[in-house]
Amino acid sequence: MFGFETAVLSTAEIKRAYPKQWVAIVVRKLDKDGLPVAGEVLLHDEDEGLIWPALMLGEADDLIHVFYTGAGEPVTAAA
C-alpha cells in the first residue's frame, strides 16, 4: 500500500508498476493542457478509500493527483 518511492515516474510507468490500483502522486510534470504526466508515488492500493487520505501527505503547495490504473474506473481527481 504505502509507496515511499522518491523517483519521478511517468503516469504510463506508474500504470505498469501498479496495475488495477488506486494511486496518489505528487505531480512533478504537467502536459501543455495542465494534466499530470509524471510524479512521485505517495500511496497505492486496490482500495480507493485508503488512498484519499494521501491528499494530506504532501507539502501544502504540492499538487496531489489520485487516479485508477485499471480499466472501468474513469474517475480521476486533483487537489
N, CA, C and O atoms as a Maestro MAE file, in Angstrom:
{
 s_m_m2io_version
 :::
 2.0.0
}

f_m_ct {
 s_m_title
 :::
 protein
 m_atom[316] {
  # First column is atom index #
  i_m_mmod_type
  r_m_x_coord
  r_m_y_coord
  r_m_z_coord
  i_m_residue_number
  s_m_chain_name
  s_m_pdb_residue_name
  s_m_pdb_atom_name
  i_m_atomic_number
  :::
  1 25 0.821 -1.193 0.000 1 A "MET " " N  " 7
  2 3 0.000 0.000 0.000 1 A "MET " " CA " 6
  3 2 0.856 1.245 0.000 1 A "MET " " C  " 6
  4 15 0.765 2.048 -0.928 1 A "MET " " O  " 8
  5 25 1.677 1.428 1.000 2 A "PHE " " N  " 7
  6 3 2.485 2.634 1.046 2 A "PHE " " CA " 6
  7 2 3.615 2.527 0.057 2 A "PHE " " C  " 6
  8 15 4.300 1.506 0.000 2 A "PHE " " O  " 8
  9 25 3.818 3.565 -0.721 3 A "GLY " " N  " 7
  10 3 4.878 3.583 -1.708 3 A "GLY " " CA " 6
  11 2 5.739 4.801 -1.494 3 A "GLY " " C  " 6
  12 15 5.451 5.873 -2.027 3 A "GLY " " O  " 8
  13 25 6.782 4.648 -0.727 4 A "PHE " " N  " 7
  14 3 7.628 5.793 -0.427 4 A "PHE " " CA " 6
  15 2 8.716 5.970 -1.478 4 A "PHE " " C  " 6
  16 15 9.857 6.297 -1.152 4 A "PHE " " O  " 8
  17 25 8.361 5.754 -2.729 5 A "GLU " " N  " 7
  18 3 9.285 5.943 -3.821 5 A "GLU " " CA " 6
  19 2 9.623 7.423 -3.951 5 A "GLU " " C  " 6
  20 15 8.769 8.278 -3.717 5 A "GLU " " O  " 8
  21 25 10.841 7.724 -4.316 6 A "THR " " N  " 7
  22 3 11.221 9.117 -4.497 6 A "THR " " CA " 6
  23 2 11.490 9.434 -5.958 6 A "THR " " C  " 6
  24 15 11.701 10.594 -6.311 6 A "THR " " O  " 8
  25 25 11.484 8.419 -6.809 7 A "ALA " " N  " 7
  26 3 11.732 8.639 -8.226 7 A "ALA " " CA " 6
  27 2 10.516 9.282 -8.880 7 A "ALA " " C  " 6
  28 15 9.376 8.998 -8.513 7 A "ALA " " O  " 8
  29 25 10.772 10.138 -9.840 8 A "VAL " " N  " 7
  30 3 9.701 10.718 -10.641 8 A "VAL " " CA " 6
  31 2 9.432 9.750 -11.789 8 A "VAL " " C  " 6
  32 15 10.319 9.451 -12.589 8 A "VAL " " O  " 8
  33 25 8.193 9.266 -11.853 9 A "LEU " " N  " 7
  34 3 7.783 8.309 -12.876 9 A "LEU " " CA " 6
  35 2 6.696 8.923 -13.745 9 A "LEU " " C  " 6
  36 15 5.896 9.735 -13.280 9 A "LEU " " O  " 8
  37 25 6.679 8.529 -15.000 10 A "SER " " N  " 7
  38 3 5.581 8.970 -15.868 10 A "SER " " CA " 6
  39 2 4.316 8.235 -15.446 10 A "SER " " C  " 6
  40 15 4.386 7.186 -14.806 10 A "SER " " O  " 8
  41 25 3.167 8.783 -15.803 11 A "THR " " N  " 7
  42 3 1.918 8.105 -15.459 11 A "THR " " CA " 6
  43 2 1.834 6.742 -16.156 11 A "THR " " C  " 6
  44 15 1.232 5.816 -15.613 11 A "THR " " O  " 8
  45 25 2.418 6.604 -17.333 12 A "ALA " " N  " 7
  46 3 2.444 5.311 -18.024 12 A "ALA " " CA " 6
  47 2 3.275 4.303 -17.222 12 A "ALA " " C  " 6
  48 15 2.877 3.146 -17.087 12 A "ALA " " O  " 8
  49 25 4.415 4.730 -16.694 13 A "GLU " " N  " 7
  50 3 5.245 3.844 -15.863 13 A "GLU " " CA " 6
  51 2 4.507 3.446 -14.587 13 A "GLU " " C  " 6
  52 15 4.588 2.299 -14.147 13 A "GLU " " O  " 8
  53 25 3.795 4.392 -14.001 14 A "ILE " " N  " 7
  54 3 3.034 4.114 -12.780 14 A "ILE " " CA " 6
  55 2 1.939 3.096 -13.065 14 A "ILE " " C  " 6
  56 15 1.719 2.185 -12.266 14 A "ILE " " O  " 8
  57 25 1.248 3.239 -14.194 15 A "LYS " " N  " 7
  58 3 0.195 2.284 -14.554 15 A "LYS " " CA " 6
  59 2 0.755 0.875 -14.740 15 A "LYS " " C  " 6
  60 15 0.101 -0.104 -14.381 15 A "LYS " " O  " 8
  61 25 1.963 0.768 -15.299 16 A "ARG " " N  " 7
  62 3 2.589 -0.548 -15.462 16 A "ARG " " CA " 6
  63 2 3.048 -1.119 -14.121 16 A "ARG " " C  " 6
  64 15 2.934 -2.322 -13.888 16 A "ARG " " O  " 8
  65 25 3.561 -0.271 -13.248 17 A "ALA " " N  " 7
  66 3 4.098 -0.724 -11.962 17 A "ALA " " CA " 6
  67 2 3.005 -1.108 -10.967 17 A "ALA " " C  " 6
  68 15 3.215 -1.980 -10.124 17 A "ALA " " O  " 8
  69 25 1.840 -0.464 -11.058 18 A "TYR " " N  " 7
  70 3 0.753 -0.668 -10.096 18 A "TYR " " CA " 6
  71 2 -0.560 -0.963 -10.826 18 A "TYR " " C  " 6
  72 15 -1.492 -0.160 -10.772 18 A "TYR " " O  " 8
  73 25 -0.639 -2.113 -11.512 19 A "PRO " " N  " 7
  74 3 -1.862 -2.412 -12.276 19 A "PRO " " CA " 6
  75 2 -3.070 -2.598 -11.373 19 A "PRO " " C  " 6
  76 15 -2.975 -3.181 -10.293 19 A "PRO " " O  " 8
  77 25 -4.213 -2.089 -11.836 20 A "LYS " " N  " 7
  78 3 -5.502 -2.217 -11.150 20 A "LYS " " CA " 6
  79 2 -5.445 -1.717 -9.706 20 A "LYS " " C  " 6
  80 15 -5.999 -2.337 -8.798 20 A "LYS " " O  " 8
  81 25 -4.773 -0.598 -9.514 21 A "GLN " " N  " 7
  82 3 -4.687 0.008 -8.190 21 A "GLN " " CA " 6
  83 2 -5.009 1.491 -8.274 21 A "GLN " " C  " 6
  84 15 -4.890 2.120 -9.325 21 A "GLN " " O  " 8
  85 25 -5.419 2.026 -7.138 22 A "TRP " " N  " 7
  86 3 -5.572 3.468 -6.981 22 A "TRP " " CA " 6
  87 2 -4.222 4.001 -6.555 22 A "TRP " " C  " 6
  88 15 -3.549 3.406 -5.713 22 A "TRP " " O  " 8
  89 25 -3.827 5.108 -7.128 23 A "VAL " " N  " 7
  90 3 -2.508 5.675 -6.867 23 A "VAL " " CA " 6
  91 2 -2.653 7.168 -6.572 23 A "VAL " " C  " 6
  92 15 -3.418 7.876 -7.228 23 A "VAL " " O  " 8
  93 25 -1.906 7.626 -5.576 24 A "ALA " " N  " 7
  94 3 -1.809 9.064 -5.293 24 A "ALA " " CA " 6
  95 2 -0.378 9.483 -5.560 24 A "ALA " " C  " 6
  96 15 0.557 8.876 -5.039 24 A "ALA " " O  " 8
  97 25 -0.201 10.518 -6.368 25 A "ILE " " N  " 7
  98 3 1.141 11.002 -6.685 25 A "ILE " " CA " 6
  99 2 1.255 12.497 -6.370 25 A "ILE " " C  " 6
  100 15 0.272 13.238 -6.389 25 A "ILE " " O  " 8
  101 25 2.475 12.904 -6.083 26 A "VAL " " N  " 7
  102 3 2.800 14.322 -6.054 26 A "VAL " " CA " 6
  103 2 3.178 14.659 -7.487 26 A "VAL " " C  " 6
  104 15 4.154 14.123 -8.013 26 A "VAL " " O  " 8
  105 25 2.431 15.523 -8.112 27 A "VAL " " N  " 7
  106 3 2.658 15.861 -9.517 27 A "VAL " " CA " 6
  107 2 3.962 16.652 -9.653 27 A "VAL " " C  " 6
  108 15 4.185 17.648 -8.964 27 A "VAL " " O  " 8
  109 25 4.809 16.177 -10.558 28 A "ARG " " N  " 7
  110 3 6.080 16.848 -10.835 28 A "ARG " " CA " 6
  111 2 6.171 17.385 -12.254 28 A "ARG " " C  " 6
  112 15 7.040 18.202 -12.559 28 A "ARG " " O  " 8
  113 25 5.260 16.918 -13.139 29 A "LYS " " N  " 7
  114 3 5.285 17.408 -14.517 29 A "LYS " " CA " 6
  115 2 3.864 17.398 -15.069 29 A "LYS " " C  " 6
  116 15 3.117 16.435 -14.895 29 A "LYS " " O  " 8
  117 25 3.511 18.497 -15.741 30 A "LEU " " N  " 7
  118 3 2.209 18.645 -16.397 30 A "LEU " " CA " 6
  119 2 2.412 18.720 -17.901 30 A "LEU " " C  " 6
  120 15 3.464 19.152 -18.371 30 A "LEU " " O  " 8
  121 25 1.398 18.297 -18.660 31 A "ASP " " N  " 7
  122 3 1.479 18.469 -20.107 31 A "ASP " " CA " 6
  123 2 1.028 19.881 -20.471 31 A "ASP " " C  " 6
  124 15 0.729 20.687 -19.589 31 A "ASP " " O  " 8
  125 25 0.978 20.176 -21.752 32 A "LYS " " N  " 7
  126 3 0.637 21.526 -22.206 32 A "LYS " " CA " 6
  127 2 -0.780 21.942 -21.827 32 A "LYS " " C  " 6
  128 15 -1.097 23.131 -21.803 32 A "LYS " " O  " 8
  129 25 -1.632 20.961 -21.529 33 A "ASP " " N  " 7
  130 3 -3.006 21.238 -21.128 33 A "ASP " " CA " 6
  131 2 -3.173 21.298 -19.613 33 A "ASP " " C  " 6
  132 15 -4.283 21.490 -19.116 33 A "ASP " " O  " 8
  133 25 -2.073 21.136 -18.877 34 A "GLY " " N  " 7
  134 3 -2.121 21.189 -17.424 34 A "GLY " " CA " 6
  135 2 -2.498 19.882 -16.750 34 A "GLY " " C  " 6
  136 15 -2.821 19.869 -15.562 34 A "GLY " " O  " 8
  137 25 -2.462 18.779 -17.493 35 A "LEU " " N  " 7
  138 3 -2.781 17.471 -16.932 35 A "LEU " " CA " 6
  139 2 -1.507 16.779 -16.442 35 A "LEU " " C  " 6
  140 15 -0.460 16.907 -17.077 35 A "LEU " " O  " 8
  141 25 -1.574 16.049 -15.327 36 A "PRO " " N  " 7
  142 3 -0.392 15.370 -14.787 36 A "PRO " " CA " 6
  143 2 0.138 14.302 -15.743 36 A "PRO " " C  " 6
  144 15 -0.625 13.492 -16.270 36 A "PRO " " O  " 8
  145 25 1.451 14.312 -15.960 37 A "VAL " " N  " 7
  146 3 2.088 13.285 -16.789 37 A "VAL " " CA " 6
  147 2 3.226 12.580 -16.063 37 A "VAL " " C  " 6
  148 15 3.734 11.576 -16.560 37 A "VAL " " O  " 8
  149 25 3.639 13.080 -14.899 38 A "ALA " " N  " 7
  150 3 4.701 12.432 -14.136 38 A "ALA " " CA " 6
  151 2 4.625 12.888 -12.687 38 A "ALA " " C  " 6
  152 15 4.158 13.986 -12.382 38 A "ALA " " O  " 8
  153 25 5.095 12.019 -11.805 39 A "GLY " " N  " 7
  154 3 5.088 12.376 -10.394 39 A "GLY " " CA " 6
  155 2 5.744 11.329 -9.525 39 A "GLY " " C  " 6
  156 15 6.246 10.313 -10.005 39 A "GLY " " O  " 8
  157 25 5.726 11.605 -8.214 40 A "GLU " " N  " 7
  158 3 6.273 10.692 -7.214 40 A "GLU " " CA " 6
  159 2 5.112 10.000 -6.516 40 A "GLU " " C  " 6
  160 15 4.179 10.659 -6.057 40 A "GLU " " O  " 8
  161 25 5.165 8.681 -6.433 41 A "VAL " " N  " 7
  162 3 4.078 7.913 -5.821 41 A "VAL " " CA " 6
  163 2 4.102 8.102 -4.306 41 A "VAL " " C  " 6
  164 15 5.124 7.883 -3.656 41 A "VAL " " O  " 8
  165 25 2.959 8.514 -3.757 42 A "LEU " " N  " 7
  166 3 2.792 8.621 -2.308 42 A "LEU " " CA " 6
  167 2 2.215 7.335 -1.739 42 A "LEU " " C  " 6
  168 15 2.747 6.773 -0.782 42 A "LEU " " O  " 8
  169 25 1.123 6.874 -2.335 43 A "LEU " " N  " 7
  170 3 0.403 5.678 -1.884 43 A "LEU " " CA " 6
  171 2 -0.165 4.944 -3.082 43 A "LEU " " C  " 6
  172 15 -0.434 5.535 -4.128 43 A "LEU " " O  " 8
  173 25 -0.342 3.648 -2.909 44 A "HIS " " N  " 7
  174 3 -1.045 2.859 -3.918 44 A "HIS " " CA " 6
  175 2 -1.712 1.692 -3.212 44 A "HIS " " C  " 6
  176 15 -1.145 1.109 -2.288 44 A "HIS " " O  " 8
  177 25 -2.924 1.352 -3.653 45 A "ASP " " N  " 7
  178 3 -3.663 0.252 -3.056 45 A "ASP " " CA " 6
  179 2 -4.851 -0.078 -3.944 45 A "ASP " " C  " 6
  180 15 -5.294 0.761 -4.729 45 A "ASP " " O  " 8
  181 25 -5.368 -1.288 -3.826 46 A "GLU " " N  " 7
  182 3 -6.565 -1.675 -4.570 46 A "GLU " " CA " 6
  183 2 -7.814 -1.017 -3.994 46 A "GLU " " C  " 6
  184 15 -8.821 -0.888 -4.689 46 A "GLU " " O  " 8
  185 25 -7.759 -0.601 -2.736 47 A "ASP " " N  " 7
  186 3 -8.901 0.012 -2.052 47 A "ASP " " CA " 6
  187 2 -8.832 1.532 -2.184 47 A "ASP " " C  " 6
  188 15 -7.958 2.176 -1.603 47 A "ASP " " O  " 8
  189 25 -9.755 2.094 -2.947 48 A "GLU " " N  " 7
  190 3 -9.779 3.545 -3.176 48 A "GLU " " CA " 6
  191 2 -9.860 4.336 -1.874 48 A "GLU " " C  " 6
  192 15 -9.242 5.394 -1.752 48 A "GLU " " O  " 8
  193 25 -10.603 3.840 -0.918 49 A "GLY " " N  " 7
  194 3 -10.805 4.553 0.343 49 A "GLY " " CA " 6
  195 2 -9.532 4.774 1.127 49 A "GLY " " C  " 6
  196 15 -9.455 5.703 1.931 49 A "GLY " " O  " 8
  197 25 -8.536 3.941 0.908 50 A "LEU " " N  " 7
  198 3 -7.260 4.107 1.608 50 A "LEU " " CA " 6
  199 2 -6.369 5.160 0.967 50 A "LEU " " C  " 6
  200 15 -5.390 5.599 1.570 50 A "LEU " " O  " 8
  201 25 -6.701 5.565 -0.241 51 A "ILE " " N  " 7
  202 3 -5.831 6.490 -0.987 51 A "ILE " " CA " 6
  203 2 -6.183 7.951 -0.741 51 A "ILE " " C  " 6
  204 15 -5.280 8.786 -0.686 51 A "ILE " " O  " 8
  205 25 -7.443 8.286 -0.593 52 A "TRP " " N  " 7
  206 3 -7.833 9.692 -0.467 52 A "TRP " " CA " 6
  207 2 -7.172 10.419 0.702 52 A "TRP " " C  " 6
  208 15 -6.938 11.621 0.580 52 A "TRP " " O  " 8
  209 25 -6.856 9.779 1.821 53 A "PRO " " N  " 7
  210 3 -6.129 10.497 2.880 53 A "PRO " " CA " 6
  211 2 -4.752 10.994 2.437 53 A "PRO " " C  " 6
  212 15 -4.147 11.823 3.116 53 A "PRO " " O  " 8
  213 25 -4.257 10.497 1.311 54 A "ALA " " N  " 7
  214 3 -2.965 10.948 0.792 54 A "ALA " " CA " 6
  215 2 -2.983 12.434 0.458 54 A "ALA " " C  " 6
  216 15 -1.929 13.062 0.352 54 A "ALA " " O  " 8
  217 25 -4.172 12.994 0.291 55 A "LEU " " N  " 7
  218 3 -4.258 14.418 -0.010 55 A "LEU " " CA " 6
  219 2 -3.625 15.253 1.098 55 A "LEU " " C  " 6
  220 15 -3.264 16.409 0.877 55 A "LEU " " O  " 8
  221 25 -3.492 14.679 2.276 56 A "MET " " N  " 7
  222 3 -2.897 15.402 3.397 56 A "MET " " CA " 6
  223 2 -1.419 15.070 3.593 56 A "MET " " C  " 6
  224 15 -0.787 15.619 4.495 56 A "MET " " O  " 8
  225 25 -0.851 14.180 2.765 57 A "LEU " " N  " 7
  226 3 0.530 13.745 2.961 57 A "LEU " " CA " 6
  227 2 1.568 14.668 2.333 57 A "LEU " " C  " 6
  228 15 2.692 14.746 2.827 57 A "LEU " " O  " 8
  229 25 1.227 15.350 1.281 58 A "GLY " " N  " 7
  230 3 2.199 16.203 0.603 58 A "GLY " " CA " 6
  231 2 2.420 17.511 1.342 58 A "GLY " " C  " 6
  232 15 1.784 17.791 2.358 58 A "GLY " " O  " 8
  233 25 3.321 18.289 0.815 59 A "GLU " " N  " 7
  234 3 3.535 19.634 1.337 59 A "GLU " " CA " 6
  235 2 2.330 20.489 0.968 59 A "GLU " " C  " 6
  236 15 1.567 20.131 0.071 59 A "GLU " " O  " 8
  237 25 2.157 21.594 1.639 60 A "ALA " " N  " 7
  238 3 0.985 22.446 1.433 60 A "ALA " " CA " 6
  239 2 0.821 22.904 -0.015 60 A "ALA " " C  " 6
  240 15 -0.305 23.066 -0.485 60 A "ALA " " O  " 8
  241 25 1.926 23.113 -0.726 61 A "ASP " " N  " 7
  242 3 1.829 23.606 -2.099 61 A "ASP " " CA " 6
  243 2 1.937 22.502 -3.154 61 A "ASP " " C  " 6
  244 15 1.959 22.796 -4.349 61 A "ASP " " O  " 8
  245 25 2.006 21.229 -2.726 62 A "ASP " " N  " 7
  246 3 2.064 20.113 -3.669 62 A "ASP " " CA " 6
  247 2 0.708 19.886 -4.329 62 A "ASP " " C  " 6
  248 15 -0.335 20.001 -3.686 62 A "ASP " " O  " 8
  249 25 0.735 19.565 -5.601 63 A "LEU " " N  " 7
  250 3 -0.458 19.131 -6.313 63 A "LEU " " CA " 6
  251 2 -0.497 17.610 -6.207 63 A "LEU " " C  " 6
  252 15 0.415 16.931 -6.679 63 A "LEU " " O  " 8
  253 25 -1.549 17.075 -5.589 64 A "ILE " " N  " 7
  254 3 -1.706 15.632 -5.430 64 A "ILE " " CA " 6
  255 2 -2.745 15.162 -6.430 64 A "ILE " " C  " 6
  256 15 -3.833 15.729 -6.522 64 A "ILE " " O  " 8
  257 25 -2.407 14.131 -7.172 65 A "HIS " " N  " 7
  258 3 -3.303 13.574 -8.185 65 A "HIS " " CA " 6
  259 2 -3.615 12.135 -7.801 65 A "HIS " " C  " 6
  260 15 -2.706 11.350 -7.529 65 A "HIS " " O  " 8
  261 25 -4.906 11.786 -7.777 66 A "VAL " " N  " 7
  262 3 -5.351 10.431 -7.461 66 A "VAL " " CA " 6
  263 2 -6.007 9.854 -8.708 66 A "VAL " " C  " 6
  264 15 -6.871 10.487 -9.315 66 A "VAL " " O  " 8
  265 25 -5.591 8.646 -9.087 67 A "PHE " " N  " 7
  266 3 -6.177 8.018 -10.274 67 A "PHE " " CA " 6
  267 2 -6.112 6.503 -10.165 67 A "PHE " " C  " 6
  268 15 -5.341 5.950 -9.382 67 A "PHE " " O  " 8
  269 25 -6.944 5.839 -10.974 68 A "TYR " " N  " 7
  270 3 -7.002 4.390 -11.031 68 A "TYR " " CA " 6
  271 2 -6.232 3.915 -12.247 68 A "TYR " " C  " 6
  272 15 -6.367 4.487 -13.329 68 A "TYR " " O  " 8
  273 25 -5.427 2.878 -12.086 69 A "THR " " N  " 7
  274 3 -4.569 2.419 -13.174 69 A "THR " " CA " 6
  275 2 -5.195 1.327 -14.030 69 A "THR " " C  " 6
  276 15 -4.604 0.911 -15.026 69 A "THR " " O  " 8
  277 25 -6.372 0.861 -13.661 70 A "GLY " " N  " 7
  278 3 -7.027 -0.189 -14.431 70 A "GLY " " CA " 6
  279 2 -8.146 0.370 -15.281 70 A "GLY " " C  " 6
  280 15 -8.381 1.577 -15.318 70 A "GLY " " O  " 8
  281 25 -8.827 -0.525 -15.958 71 A "ALA " " N  " 7
  282 3 -9.963 -0.142 -16.800 71 A "ALA " " CA " 6
  283 2 -11.243 -0.151 -15.980 71 A "ALA " " C  " 6
  284 15 -11.329 -0.829 -14.957 71 A "ALA " " O  " 8
  285 25 -12.222 0.596 -16.427 72 A "GLY " " N  " 7
  286 3 -13.536 0.555 -15.815 72 A "GLY " " CA " 6
  287 2 -13.751 1.524 -14.667 72 A "GLY " " C  " 6
  288 15 -14.852 1.577 -14.120 72 A "GLY " " O  " 8
  289 25 -12.760 2.279 -14.289 73 A "GLU " " N  " 7
  290 3 -12.885 3.267 -13.222 73 A "GLU " " CA " 6
  291 2 -12.363 4.597 -13.755 73 A "GLU " " C  " 6
  292 15 -11.235 4.970 -13.433 73 A "GLU " " O  " 8
  293 25 -13.131 5.320 -14.550 74 A "PRO " " N  " 7
  294 3 -12.641 6.521 -15.212 74 A "PRO " " CA " 6
  295 2 -12.514 7.750 -14.317 74 A "PRO " " C  " 6
  296 15 -12.094 8.805 -14.792 74 A "PRO " " O  " 8
  297 25 -12.864 7.644 -13.035 75 A "VAL " " N  " 7
  298 3 -12.842 8.800 -12.149 75 A "VAL " " CA " 6
  299 2 -11.416 9.177 -11.793 75 A "VAL " " C  " 6
  300 15 -10.639 8.326 -11.360 75 A "VAL " " O  " 8
  301 25 -11.060 10.449 -11.970 76 A "THR " " N  " 7
  302 3 -9.785 10.964 -11.530 76 A "THR " " CA " 6
  303 2 -10.028 12.278 -10.830 76 A "THR " " C  " 6
  304 15 -11.056 12.920 -11.047 76 A "THR " " O  " 8
  305 25 -9.100 12.683 -9.997 77 A "ALA " " N  " 7
  306 3 -9.262 13.949 -9.283 77 A "ALA " " CA " 6
  307 2 -7.903 14.524 -8.965 77 A "ALA " " C  " 6
  308 15 -6.919 13.794 -8.844 77 A "ALA " " O  " 8
  309 25 -7.853 15.810 -8.831 78 A "ALA " " N  " 7
  310 3 -6.640 16.500 -8.398 78 A "ALA " " CA " 6
  311 2 -7.048 17.499 -7.324 78 A "ALA " " C  " 6
  312 15 -8.149 18.049 -7.352 78 A "ALA " " O  " 8
  313 25 -6.160 17.718 -6.399 79 A "ALA " " N  " 7
  314 3 -6.469 18.673 -5.337 79 A "ALA " " CA " 6
  315 2 -5.289 19.609 -5.138 79 A "ALA " " C  " 6
  316 15 -5.341 20.496 -4.285 79 A "ALA " " O  " 8
  :::
 }
 m_bond[315] {
  # First column is bond index #
  i_m_from
  i_m_to
  i_m_order
  :::
  1 1 2 1
  2 2 3 1
  3 3 4 2
  4 3 5 1
  5 5 6 1
  6 6 7 1
  7 7 8 2
  8 7 9 1
  9 9 10 1
  10 10 11 1
  11 11 12 2
  12 11 13 1
  13 13 14 1
  14 14 15 1
  15 15 16 2
  16 15 17 1
  17 17 18 1
  18 18 19 1
  19 19 20 2
  20 19 21 1
  21 21 22 1
  22 22 23 1
  23 23 24 2
  24 23 25 1
  25 25 26 1
  26 26 27 1
  27 27 28 2
  28 27 29 1
  29 29 30 1
  30 30 31 1
  31 31 32 2
  32 31 33 1
  33 33 34 1
  34 34 35 1
  35 35 36 2
  36 35 37 1
  37 37 38 1
  38 38 39 1
  39 39 40 2
  40 39 41 1
  41 41 42 1
  42 42 43 1
  43 43 44 2
  44 43 45 1
  45 45 46 1
  46 46 47 1
  47 47 48 2
  48 47 49 1
  49 49 50 1
  50 50 51 1
  51 51 52 2
  52 51 53 1
  53 53 54 1
  54 54 55 1
  55 55 56 2
  56 55 57 1
  57 57 58 1
  58 58 59 1
  59 59 60 2
  60 59 61 1
  61 61 62 1
  62 62 63 1
  63 63 64 2
  64 63 65 1
  65 65 66 1
  66 66 67 1
  67 67 68 2
  68 67 69 1
  69 69 70 1
  70 70 71 1
  71 71 72 2
  72 71 73 1
  73 73 74 1
  74 74 75 1
  75 75 76 2
  76 75 77 1
  77 77 78 1
  78 78 79 1
  79 79 80 2
  80 79 81 1
  81 81 82 1
  82 82 83 1
  83 83 84 2
  84 83 85 1
  85 85 86 1
  86 86 87 1
  87 87 88 2
  88 87 89 1
  89 89 90 1
  90 90 91 1
  91 91 92 2
  92 91 93 1
  93 93 94 1
  94 94 95 1
  95 95 96 2
  96 95 97 1
  97 97 98 1
  98 98 99 1
  99 99 100 2
  100 99 101 1
  101 101 102 1
  102 102 103 1
  103 103 104 2
  104 103 105 1
  105 105 106 1
  106 106 107 1
  107 107 108 2
  108 107 109 1
  109 109 110 1
  110 110 111 1
  111 111 112 2
  112 111 113 1
  113 113 114 1
  114 114 115 1
  115 115 116 2
  116 115 117 1
  117 117 118 1
  118 118 119 1
  119 119 120 2
  120 119 121 1
  121 121 122 1
  122 122 123 1
  123 123 124 2
  124 123 125 1
  125 125 126 1
  126 126 127 1
  127 127 128 2
  128 127 129 1
  129 129 130 1
  130 130 131 1
  131 131 132 2
  132 131 133 1
  133 133 134 1
  134 134 135 1
  135 135 136 2
  136 135 137 1
  137 137 138 1
  138 138 139 1
  139 139 140 2
  140 139 141 1
  141 141 142 1
  142 142 143 1
  143 143 144 2
  144 143 145 1
  145 145 146 1
  146 146 147 1
  147 147 148 2
  148 147 149 1
  149 149 150 1
  150 150 151 1
  151 151 152 2
  152 151 153 1
  153 153 154 1
  154 154 155 1
  155 155 156 2
  156 155 157 1
  157 157 158 1
  158 158 159 1
  159 159 160 2
  160 159 161 1
  161 161 162 1
  162 162 163 1
  163 163 164 2
  164 163 165 1
  165 165 166 1
  166 166 167 1
  167 167 168 2
  168 167 169 1
  169 169 170 1
  170 170 171 1
  171 171 172 2
  172 171 173 1
  173 173 174 1
  174 174 175 1
  175 175 176 2
  176 175 177 1
  177 177 178 1
  178 178 179 1
  179 179 180 2
  180 179 181 1
  181 181 182 1
  182 182 183 1
  183 183 184 2
  184 183 185 1
  185 185 186 1
  186 186 187 1
  187 187 188 2
  188 187 189 1
  189 189 190 1
  190 190 191 1
  191 191 192 2
  192 191 193 1
  193 193 194 1
  194 194 195 1
  195 195 196 2
  196 195 197 1
  197 197 198 1
  198 198 199 1
  199 199 200 2
  200 199 201 1
  201 201 202 1
  202 202 203 1
  203 203 204 2
  204 203 205 1
  205 205 206 1
  206 206 207 1
  207 207 208 2
  208 207 209 1
  209 209 210 1
  210 210 211 1
  211 211 212 2
  212 211 213 1
  213 213 214 1
  214 214 215 1
  215 215 216 2
  216 215 217 1
  217 217 218 1
  218 218 219 1
  219 219 220 2
  220 219 221 1
  221 221 222 1
  222 222 223 1
  223 223 224 2
  224 223 225 1
  225 225 226 1
  226 226 227 1
  227 227 228 2
  228 227 229 1
  229 229 230 1
  230 230 231 1
  231 231 232 2
  232 231 233 1
  233 233 234 1
  234 234 235 1
  235 235 236 2
  236 235 237 1
  237 237 238 1
  238 238 239 1
  239 239 240 2
  240 239 241 1
  241 241 242 1
  242 242 243 1
  243 243 244 2
  244 243 245 1
  245 245 246 1
  246 246 247 1
  247 247 248 2
  248 247 249 1
  249 249 250 1
  250 250 251 1
  251 251 252 2
  252 251 253 1
  253 253 254 1
  254 254 255 1
  255 255 256 2
  256 255 257 1
  257 257 258 1
  258 258 259 1
  259 259 260 2
  260 259 261 1
  261 261 262 1
  262 262 263 1
  263 263 264 2
  264 263 265 1
  265 265 266 1
  266 266 267 1
  267 267 268 2
  268 267 269 1
  269 269 270 1
  270 270 271 1
  271 271 272 2
  272 271 273 1
  273 273 274 1
  274 274 275 1
  275 275 276 2
  276 275 277 1
  277 277 278 1
  278 278 279 1
  279 279 280 2
  280 279 281 1
  281 281 282 1
  282 282 283 1
  283 283 284 2
  284 283 285 1
  285 285 286 1
  286 286 287 1
  287 287 288 2
  288 287 289 1
  289 289 290 1
  290 290 291 1
  291 291 292 2
  292 291 293 1
  293 293 294 1
  294 294 295 1
  295 295 296 2
  296 295 297 1
  297 297 298 1
  298 298 299 1
  299 299 300 2
  300 299 301 1
  301 301 302 1
  302 302 303 1
  303 303 304 2
  304 303 305 1
  305 305 306 1
  306 306 307 1
  307 307 308 2
  308 307 309 1
  309 309 310 1
  310 310 311 1
  311 311 312 2
  312 311 313 1
  313 313 314 1
  314 314 315 1
  315 315 316 2
  :::
 }
}
